[in-house]
Amino acid sequence: MGANDLKLVYFLHGEEDLLVESEARRIKELALAGAGGLVDMNSHTFDGTKLDVMELMTEARTLPAFSDRRFIQVKNTEAIKASDLKELLPYLEDPSPSTCLVFTSSSKKPDMRIGFFKHLKKSDSIRSFNLLREHDIEGFIREESRKEGKMIRGEVLQMLVRMGGRRLREVQNELIKIILFTGGREEITAADVEAAGIDVRERSVFDLSEAIGARDLKTALKALASISNEPQVAVLGAVARQFRVLLNVKTFVKKGLRGNELARKAGVSPYFIEKYIRGSERFSEDELGGVFQRLKETDMALKGGSALPPHLVMNRLVMELCRAKARPARR
């Protein structure tokens, strides 16, 4: 997309706020490419939590100073009152031809019943940036490492992918710590990842999910104990994700997919795909259906549907999932 292809209004949203901000910066650079040293004079940022609609409209209608365009960003769009969004509709219908107005939000999905968002959708002005799959995060780490002159090999890369969490900002923060730790060395090693202080909570959640997938009760309970002070609903979410992957793998294997294609469809790294295949073989499709029912019941229990404390609710779930009759995985 070039400067001449820019729309006059955008709505950028999604849980992956790093990508939302990156796209907003890219649009700003294109919009103000001809502003020279007057970028600050031709740009303005508003906060949706305390938006004055009249002030925004005044800025949007103001002509640029020695530039082809002005750029305006409105952050936290999800906080704008419905009445204010309604007041913005006339501008969407007749935007200033010399202003690029970008609304940004961390919301996963806007309420498309609202006229403001309906209009933006109709004009193809909405861009979504939700959480990436593992293989996409892997590509992000490789590229960011390359920019810093660092090399990261397969196993170490996967270690960082799985331990750094699913949000790119968290992964980026961990990667920055590791890069600073390695100093002048070119290659990032497993020891660097450990020594740089990767979040123990993330590692324990990973270990818990893996152990349940392998029906290793002893390891699973040990991992669960290490994160007993963490929000158990979040831990349950990680376990649920593990079983969604196992179900996806089982489904796609049944359709004949293998290797990188299977990993891509299942949303995991090719490095771990064989482990997921073995894990999926330990559960029949009926058993996996039962697992999701137990996950749903546990979610309700954690949110107030049980007299048991949260850590005991999770202990019960882990024991039930691991103690069910296991199927031998192929070697």
N, C-alpha and C positions, 0 to 999 in steps of 0.2 A: 504493500500500500504506500503510495506517495502522497505528498502534500495536497495535490489536486484531487485525490480520492477521498479526502476526509469528509465525514459527515459533520453537520453543524451541531448535533447533540448526540451524546452517547450515554448509555448506562452500563457500567462495568460492575459486575458483582460476583460473589462466590466465596467459599470458605478459604480458598487459597489466596489470602490477602497479598502475599508477595507477588503473585502474578497479576493481580488487579492493579497494584501500584506500579509494576513494571510496564503494563500496557498504558496506564495513564501517563507515565513519563514519556513513553514512545510517541503517543499522540501529541503531547505538549511539544516535544522536539520537532515534530513535523509541522505543527501549526505555527510555531514561532521560528521556523528555519530562517526567515528573512528579517528577523527582529534585531540582529546584530547584538549590540551591547544594551539593548533596551528590553531584554526579556522580562526583567522584574516589573518594568513599567506597564507591560502588556499582559501580565498574568495576575490572577487573584485566586485565593482559596477561601471557601466558606465551609462552616461546620454545620451539618444537618441538625445537630442537637440544639442549636440556638440560631436557626436560620431566620433572617429577615427577608421575606420574599421581595419586598419593594426594593431593598438595597441590591439584592441579586439581579433583579430585572434592570435596574439602573446601570449596574456594571456591565451586564450582558449587552445593553444597547449602546454603550459608550464606544466611540470609534477608536481603533488602534492608533498608537502614536508611532509614526514612521515605520509601520509594519503592515503586512497584509492582513494579519489577524490578531485577535486577542485570544487568550486561553483562560478559561475559568473552570476550576474543579470544585465540586460540592462533595465533601466527604460525609460518611455516616448517613447516607440517604435513607437508610431504614428507620432513622429517628425522626424524619420529617413528618409532621402531622398531616393527616389525610386532607384536612381543609386547605393546607398550604400546597399540597400536591395538586389539588384542584385548581388553585390560583395560578399554577405554573402551566396549565394546559394551553392557554392562549399563546404563550411564548412558543411552546412546542409546535403549534400550528403555523406560527409565523416567526421563526427564529431570525436573529440578526445574521446576515450573510458574512459578516466580518468577525464573528465570534465562534470559537469552538468550545462548547459547554459540555463538561464531562461530569456526570454523577457517578459516585463510587459507593460500594456497600459490601459488607462482609456477609450479607445474607445469602443463604444457599439458593433460595428461589423467591422472587418477588410475588406479591399478591396480584395476579393478572386480572382480577376483577376490578381493580382500580383503573380509572381512565388514563392516568398518567402513564402507567406501564403498558396498557393496551395500545396507546398511541406509539410508544417507543418500539413495541414489538412489530406493529404494522409498518413502521418505517425502517425495520431491520437495524435498529440502533442498540440492541441489547447484546452484550458479550458476557458469557459465563465462564468462570474460572474456579471449578470445584476441585476437590482433593485428587491428586494424581495417583495412578497405580504404581506399583513398585518398579516396573521396568522403566517408567517415565522418570521416576525419582533417580534411578540409576543413571540415566542419561544426563540429568541435571548435575549430579555429583561429578561425573566424568568431565563435563564441560567446564564447570566452575574450577575443578582441580587443574585442568589444562590451562585456563586463563592465568592461574597463579604459578604455572611452570611445574606442577606436581603430577606425579604418576601414581595411580592407585589400581592395584591388580584385582582380579575377580573376587577372590574370597574375602579380601579386606573391604572391597567395595560393597559386597553383600552384607558384611558385618555392619557397616555404617548405615546402609539402607534399612536394615531391620531394627537397628538399635536407635536410630535417630528420630523415629516417629514418622508420621505421615504428612505433617505440614512442612512445606518447603522452608519456611522461615526457621523452624527448629533445626532442620537438617543443615541449613546454611550456617546457623550459629555454631553448631557442633563442628562443621567442616572448617570454619574460620579458626576455632580453637585448635584444631588438629594441625592446620597449616602453620599457625604461629608456633606451635610446639615443635614441629619438625625443623624449623629454622631453614638452613641452607640445603638440607637434604632434599633430593628430588623425589624419592619414593616414599609414600605413606604406607607404613606397615601396621599389622594387627596390634603390635605393642604400642604404637603411637595412638591408635584409637582408644585402647584401654587406658593408657597413661594420661591422655588429655582430658579424661573425666567424662566419658559418655554417661549419660543419665542412667543411674542404677535402676530406677523405676522402669524405664523403657526396656532395659535388658531383662528384668525380672518378668515383665509382662510377656515378652517374647518367649522366655523360657517356659512360662506357664502354658502359653498357647501351644508350643511345640510338644510339651509333655502330655497335655491332654490329647492332642492329635495322635500321639504314639501310645496312649493309654498307659502311661507310666505314672502310677498314682504317687509313689514316693517322691519323685522329682517334682510333680505338679504341686503337691502339698507344701513342699519346701519353698518353691517359687512363690506360691500364694502367701505363705507366712511372711516372706520378705517384703511384701507390699500390703500388709494388713492395714497400714495407716493411710493408704491411698483410697480415694473415692471408689467404692466397690462397683458402682454403676459403670465407671470408666473401664475397670478391669473386665467386667462382663462384656463390654463392647468389644474389647480386644479378643476375647474368647469367641464371641459371635462371629467376628470377622474371620477367624481361623476356620471355623466350620463352614462359612460361606465359600471360602476358597476351596476347601475339601469337596464340597458339593459341586462347585463349578468344575473342578478337575475331574471328578467322577463322571459328570455329565459329558464333558468334552472328550474324555478318553473313550467313552462309549460310542461317540460319533466318529472315532478314528483319528483324532488329533494327537500329535506327539511333538516333542521337542520345543523349539522356539515358538511355533505357532500355538501350541497348547499353553505355554507360559503367557503369551500375549493375550490370548482369549480369557485366561483365568485371572489375569492382572497381577502376576507374580514374576519374579526374576527367573530366567532360565537356570540360574545356578541352583535354585532350590526346588526345581520342578520334580525331580525324581523323589525327593523327600515327601513332597505333597502327594505324589502318586501312591507311594507306599502307605502314607497316612490315610488316603481315601479308600484303600483296599481293606482297611481294618473296620470299615463301617459299610453296611448295606444301605441302599437308598431309603428303605423303611426306617432303619436305625437313625439315619441322619434326619429324617422327618421328625422322629421322636425327640432328637436333640434340640431342634428348633422350638418344639413345643415346651421343652424344659427351660430353654433360654428365655422364652416369653414369660413363663411362670416365675422364673427367678427375677426377671426385671420388675414384675409387679410386686414381688415380695420385698425387693430392695427399696421400692418406692412407697413402702408403708403397708404392704399387704401381709406382713408376717410379724409375729411377736419376737422372732429370733433377731439378734443383732446381725448387721450386714455381713461381718466376717464369717459367721456361722452359716448364713444362707449360702455364701460362696463355697465354703468348705463342703457343704452337703451336695452342691451341684457338681463340684470337682470329683467327689467320690462316686457319685452316680454315673458320671460320664466315663470315668476310668474303669469302674468295676463291672460295667456291662460286658457280656461275653465278647472277647476280642477275636477278631479274625486274623489268622496268620498272614502277614504281608509277604509278597514275593520278594525274592532277593535279586 
